[in-house]
Amino acid sequence: MQQPVVYVSYQDVPVFRKRWFAVLCCLFFSPALLFILYTGDIYLEKDGKVTSIPKYAKIILIIVGLISIVRIFGVLMS
């Protein structure tokens, strides 16, 4: 089993694991967001500490990403 990654500062977090990048992916490229969520956590800085987003936020992002993909395929098929 792989150990969770612990980041000392928010600057150490890779860009594709930051909350703002996840929001941009959710709006513009949902498949990338789903891949990022599948392969690990999304991080944010809260009270000066680096923490991962809560489980409910991850579930919401997955649902929004899936809905976006379904809508895109619906438009392409019509």
Residue, then its C-alpha position, 0 to 999 in steps of 0.5 A: m500500500q502506498q503512503p499518502v504524500v505530505y507537502v510542507s508548503y503549498q508551493d511544493v504541491p504540483v500545479f495539477r494537484k492544486r484546487w484552482f487547477a481542478v476547478l479550471c479542469c472542471l469547467f474546461f476539460s472534465p476528462a483531465l479532472l476525472f483522471i487527476l481525481y482517480t490518481g490522487d488528491i487535490y490540495l488547498e491551503k487552509d489556515g497556513k497548512v496544506t490539506s486535501i479537499p474533503k471527500y464530499a468536495k471530491i464527490i461533487l467534482i466527480i459528479v460535475g465532471l461526469i455530467s459535463i462529459v455526458r453533455i459534451f457527448g450529447v451535443l456531439m451525437s446530435 
